[in-house]
Amino acid sequence: MQTHIEQTEEILIIKKGTFFEVRWDYQNAPYILALRIQCERLDSFIDGFIDGALAALEIPTKNIYRKGCSIGTAKNLEEHVAIKLATIITDLFSPLLNIEPKSLSKEASQQVD
């Protein structure tokens, strides 16, 4: 399904019968891991932000499947809710994907070693 949201590897809107599903997976997105290692509180911030968005969109807990802050699925959504959720998550992660890669990769590898 194509919507006005740009479909990427990280986030998908899928039509399932009369409802829609939003899947996001930023776990392996470029530079996100480096940022998460660099800032211990980033995961908590992202978790809280996504929790707030899910609550604001009134998505029932039984329809939410999350594995940490970077991976999740919200099922049985109306189309306008699916598009809004995908937009919110895209806007949340977009700045993290656009950070200068060389300095983050170098800092992250030094912290892991």
N, C-alpha and C positions, 0 to 999 in steps of 0.2 A: 504494500500500500504506500502510495506517495502522498505526503502532506506538505504543507508549507515549511515544515521542519526539515532541515537537511538531514537525511539519513546517513549515519556514520556507523563505523564498527562499534562505537562506544554506546550508542543509544538507538533503540529501534521501537517503532510503533507497529504493532501487529494486529490485524483484524482477526478476531476469533468469534465466528458466528455474528451475533448482533452487537457484541461488545468488543472492546479493544484492550490490548495489553501493552504496557511500556516496560521495556527491559533496558537496564543500563549496566555497563561493565567497563569501568575505568581502571580496573586493577592493573592492567598491563599497558595503559596508555603512556605515551612518552612523557617522562619527567615527573609524573605524579608520584611514583615511588620515591624518587629523590626528594621531592618536596615533603612527603610524609615522614621520611627519615629525618629531614632537617628540622621540622617543626612538629614536636610531639603532640601538640594540641590541635593540629589540623584535622585529624580524624574525628575528634570530638566535635569540632566546629561543623564539619560537613555532616556528621550524623545528626546533630541538633537541627541544622538547617533543613535537611531532608525530612526529618520527623515533623518539623513545623509545617512544611509544604504539604505533606501527606495529610496532616490534621486539618489544615486550612482548606484543602480540596475535599475534605470529608470522605476520604477513602477508608473503608472499613479495614480494621486490623487483619481480619481473616483473608483479605485480598492482597496483603503485602507480604512479600518474601524477600528478606534481605540477608546478605552475608557480608557484614561489615558495611562501611560507608561507600565503598566503590562498586559494589555489585548488588543488584536488586531487581525485583519484578513487581509490578502492580497489575493485578488482573481484574477482569470484569468491570472495565471502566467505560463510561460513555465517551464518545469521540472527543468532545470538547474538553473533557477532563484529562484524557490521554494526551492531547496536544498541549494543554497547559502544563501538565507534569513534565513532559519531555522538554518543553521550553525552559522551565525552571531549572531542571537538572543540567541541561546544556549550558545555560547561563552561569550556573554555579561552577562547573568544571572548565568552561572555556578559558577563563584567565589563567588557570593552572596549566593548561596545555600550551599556552603562548609565552611562557617564561623562557628566558634565555637558556638553551639546553646545555651548552658547554660548561658553564660555571656550576650548574646544579649537578650534572653527572660527575664532575670532578670532586665536588664536595661530598656527594653521597658515597662515592667509591672510597674516599678517605675515611669516612665514618664507619663503613662496613668492614674495612681492613683491620 
